[in-house]
Structure formats: C-alpha cells, structure tokens
C-alpha cells in the first residue's frame, strides 16, 4: 500500500524566524528535509505552507506545494487541510515529517508508514527510542510514552512515566532506575486520512491542554496509537540558529567521511 509525505513549513517562529529557508550547507534547510523524504518509499511528497516565500523556494527545487491557511491551531489541522484540498481518500496514509528535521532518516519514514498499514485497528502510528539517562527521564521537554503489550500507546507525558517509586525512594533522582524500558516519544506520525478528518472536529481535551501534547486529544477520543521503537534514531532537529550550526557541522563531517 502506498503512502504520502506532507512537510509543514511555517515562516513565523518565535525562536528562529524564517527557519525553513535558513541556509544549510548551501541549500535551504527545507530542501534537505524534502530530499530526505524523497529517499523514502513515499509516492508523493507535499510541502504545506502559508507563506509565499517558502512556496516559491520549494517550487524552485522541484517540490509540490499546497498553500494552507495561516490560522491553524495545530499542525494536525494544517495536515487535514492538505488532504482535503488534494482529495485524498479516507483510507490513504499520510506521514507528517516536520520541516525542521533535515537529518531525518528515510528508513523511519518508511517504518512508521508501514507499521500503520500493518495495524488496521490503529488510526495513528508513531515511534520511540530508549531513555538511558536520568536527566532525560526527568526533563519535561522529553516526552515519554508507555505502551501496552500490543504496542498501543497507553499515555504520553512530560513527566517520568511510569514513576519508579521504590528506586527514587531508595536512591533519590540521581541515577537511572533499573527494571523498566523507559521510552522517549519521537514526533513522527503516520495518519489514516479518516482519522485526520475526525480529529479536526474534536475540541481540545483538558489532558492535552494540561500537558501541551496534541496526541493526547486522539487518545482522549478513543483513537488507538501504535508505537514502535525506531529502527534508526533520528538526530535532533533544528529549533534555534545554534542548532543549525550543529547540523551544518554534522553534514560537513559526513561529507568528508
């Protein structure tokens, strides 16, 4: 079964205005994301933006562009506008690849899409990676996920879940507890279009607004979210100009072997 990739790209950013067009190793950062997606098995790759500057640059490097409204409350709403505009079918699968992930491995784009294809009872599929350091476990910017034995998400949280009561009581929060495979959520999603069309009709859930985690709206409304450990760990994305410099250095090192 085929799938498509949508890459949302916004010009406005409080920490890094114009981020998708920032120069990275001689190309706009967005082009790196697009070229990584082109190495996946996706049959169609679309850049979704509300800014004509981004749209023109994307067209110049050969991408299909879908212009969207500026006032979407979430990335999922923007994704749904794309599939509605372009006439996707309810059973189609779309992978949302963030426009600030210039090093995303094509392998995990395929993985998340194929996982959703293989689990018909799921409306969404996503990925995770092991947490190995106590600092990450306790960091609220690192989203944790707990799944059931069938690989379906039970909950996502910024808190350390599950909470290792006895280990923390004995040793304090100074070392990584043993006995559980804690997982960090990787924000790469595959959706069934039917689910996207339902999602935009739901009001934000209190638990979603409390944690500031959009995927909790889906769980609140009974959607099953499949979670698998990523076949390849993606490098960190670009949130700031400093991140861009780090990625540029990584690319330069890769180019020189």
VOGU-3710 file (C-alpha; in Angstrom, 3 decimals, decimal comma):
1> xxxxxxxxxx> 0,000/0,000/0,000  1,332/3,432/-0,943  1,697/6,433/1,330  2,371/10,142/1,014  4,506/12,581/2,994  3,425/16,087/3,987  6,073/18,523/5,244  4,550/21,516/7,071  6,741/24,617/6,839  5,938/27,929/8,553
11> xxxxxxxxxx> 7,939/31,141/8,182  6,925/32,545/11,564  8,878/31,211/14,523  9,442/32,948/17,835  12,911/31,453/18,264  14,001/31,310/14,623  12,005/33,369/12,084  12,383/32,127/8,520  13,821/28,823/9,729  12,775/26,673/6,714
21> xxxxxxxxxx> 14,713/28,982/4,377  17,861/29,209/6,505  20,996/28,239/4,600  22,321/24,802/5,494  25,365/23,599/3,574  24,402/25,713/0,576  20,711/24,778/0,450  17,583/25,945/2,279  17,038/23,715/5,291  13,636/22,750/3,915
31> xxxxxxxxxx> 15,288/21,302/0,824  17,328/18,925/2,985  14,111/17,686/4,606  12,481/17,266/1,207  15,441/15,358/-0,216  15,467/13,013/2,775  11,765/12,345/2,241  12,448/11,672/-1,447  14,709/8,800/-0,372  11,760/7,115/1,354
41> xxxxxxxxxx> 9,160/4,926/-0,363  6,577/7,733/-0,426  4,738/8,014/-3,723  4,006/11,710/-3,186  5,736/14,441/-1,159  3,987/17,743/-0,491  5,245/20,865/1,236  2,431/22,631/3,110  2,940/26,314/3,861  1,051/29,553/4,423
51> xxxxxxxxxx> 3,941/31,711/3,186  4,585/32,550/-0,456  8,338/32,961/0,150  8,587/29,349/1,278  6,279/28,195/-1,511  8,426/29,816/-4,207  11,668/28,366/-2,879  10,052/24,925/-2,661  8,791/25,148/-6,233  12,258/26,206/-7,342
61> xxxxxxxxxx> 13,801/22,986/-6,040  11,023/20,930/-7,619  8,621/20,247/-4,765  4,852/20,040/-4,928  3,378/22,816/-2,762  -0,003/23,133/-1,082  -0,896/26,598/0,237  -2,766/26,461/3,545  -4,441/28,938/5,853  -2,282/30,757/8,395
71> xxxxxxxxxx> -4,558/30,456/11,404  -4,470/26,698/12,049  -4,388/25,929/15,794  -2,220/22,836/15,288  -0,077/21,018/12,783  -2,679/18,284/12,544  -5,281/20,820/11,411  -2,892/22,022/8,703  -2,307/18,440/7,592  -6,039/17,823/7,349
81> xxxxxxxxxx> -6,464/20,908/5,159  -3,862/19,488/2,772  -5,549/16,109/2,402  -8,930/17,805/1,971  -7,641/20,212/-0,688  -5,891/17,450/-2,606  -8,764/14,982/-2,448  -7,131/12,177/-0,505  -9,271/9,127/0,217  -10,297/8,125/3,745
91> xxxxxxxxxx> -8,085/5,018/3,730  -4,980/6,836/2,452  -1,958/7,044/4,737  -0,034/10,274/5,230  3,222/10,738/7,138  3,795/14,123/8,742  7,521/14,982/8,506  8,449/18,165/10,337  10,130/20,857/8,245  12,888/21,314/10,821
101> xxxxxxxxxx> 14,245/17,745/10,623  16,960/17,990/7,943  18,661/14,778/9,095  15,567/12,582/9,357  16,383/9,016/8,273  14,240/7,901/5,305  14,193/4,461/6,907  11,975/5,577/9,777  9,602/7,420/7,440  9,030/4,055/5,797
111> xxxxxxxxxx> 8,844/2,319/9,169  6,078/4,456/10,631  4,005/4,267/7,425  4,365/0,505/7,092  3,577/-0,005/10,777  0,262/1,794/10,335  -0,511/-0,275/7,244  0,104/-3,449/9,240  -2,166/-2,485/12,166  -5,646/-1,746/10,783
121> xxxxxxxxxx> -7,128/-1,021/14,218  -4,766/1,951/14,706  -5,580/5,435/13,443  -2,079/6,780/14,067  1,399/5,271/14,224  4,475/6,817/15,787  7,932/5,873/17,104  10,038/5,953/20,233  13,604/5,431/21,432  15,070/4,230/24,743
131> xxxxxxxxxx> 15,810/6,734/27,515  19,172/5,926/29,031  19,986/8,978/31,152  18,251/10,227/34,275  18,426/13,821/33,018  16,286/12,900/30,014  13,822/10,924/32,126  13,233/13,951/34,361  13,318/16,574/31,577  9,790/17,889/30,798
141> xxxxxxxxxx> 10,906/18,715/27,250  11,483/14,997/26,647  8,075/13,421/26,042  7,693/9,932/27,467  5,363/7,221/26,172  4,119/3,985/27,734  2,589/1,292/25,532  0,648/-1,886/26,159  1,815/-5,379/25,175  0,313/-4,951/21,704
151> xxxxxxxxxx> 2,352/-1,802/21,074  -0,556/0,595/21,563  0,052/3,814/23,460  -1,395/3,992/26,954  -0,270/7,553/27,644  2,169/10,277/26,642  3,563/12,635/29,265  6,218/15,195/30,015  6,558/13,544/33,412  8,607/10,433/34,123
161> xxxxxxxxxx> 6,158/7,619/33,423  5,976/5,095/34,878  7,217/6,687/38,101  9,889/4,418/39,707  8,629/4,863/43,255  10,909/2,479/45,125  14,071/3,285/43,146  13,640/7,020/43,663  12,804/6,490/47,337  15,981/4,484/47,792
171> xxxxxxxxxx> 18,466/6,402/45,654  16,808/9,747/45,001  16,508/11,160/41,499  20,231/10,934/40,819  20,659/7,782/38,753  18,760/5,966/36,050  16,488/3,369/37,708  16,556/-0,222/36,525  13,728/-2,616/35,725  11,813/-0,771/33,007
181> xxxxxxxxxx> 12,472/0,210/29,398  11,622/3,924/29,505  10,854/5,376/26,073  11,130/8,857/24,595  8,478/9,692/22,034  9,771/10,637/18,587  7,422/13,158/16,974  6,994/11,415/13,634  3,418/10,393/12,812  1,587/8,381/10,188
191> xxxxxxxxxx> -2,154/9,016/9,965  -5,105/7,489/8,225  -6,922/10,304/6,435  -10,201/9,201/8,017  -8,674/9,911/11,435  -7,445/13,354/10,357  -10,964/14,263/9,247  -12,329/13,208/12,633  -9,556/14,880/14,637  -10,348/18,398/13,442
201> xxxxxxxxxx> -13,944/18,060/14,664  -12,859/17,388/18,270  -12,406/20,112/20,844  -9,034/20,173/22,621  -9,051/17,818/25,599  -8,239/19,039/29,103  -5,441/16,488/29,381  -3,999/17,717/26,064  -4,015/21,335/27,213  -2,522/20,415/30,588
211> xxxxxxxxxx> 0,430/18,534/29,104  0,618/20,630/25,896  0,658/17,387/23,888  -1,649/17,287/20,893  -1,602/13,490/20,556  -3,487/13,206/23,840  -6,592/14,550/22,083  -6,589/11,417/19,951  -6,187/9,125/22,982  -8,934/11,018/24,820
221> xxxxxxxxxx> -11,292/10,305/21,935  -10,510/6,592/21,855  -8,044/6,512/18,959  -5,508/3,698/19,084  -1,945/4,906/18,511  0,631/2,310/17,527  4,118/2,865/18,944  7,296/1,035/17,885  10,915/1,570/18,752  12,599/3,354/15,854
231> xxxxxxxxxx> 14,823/1,255/13,594  17,208/4,211/13,442  17,464/7,036/15,971  16,939/10,415/14,273  19,394/13,204/15,120  17,908/16,214/16,881  16,044/18,741/14,739  16,613/22,480/14,367  14,889/24,817/16,825  17,468/27,611/17,041
241> xxxxxxxxxx> 20,299/29,151/14,972  22,705/27,292/17,248  21,059/24,003/16,271  21,538/24,925/12,619  25,271/25,370/13,190  25,426/21,971/14,875  23,668/20,279/11,951  25,917/22,100/9,446  28,967/20,750/11,266  27,491/17,243/11,195
251> xxxxxxx> 26,850/17,461/7,451  30,371/18,739/6,815  31,819/15,844/8,794  29,613/13,382/6,885  30,742/14,854/3,551  34,395/14,343/4,457  33,877/10,795/5,639
//
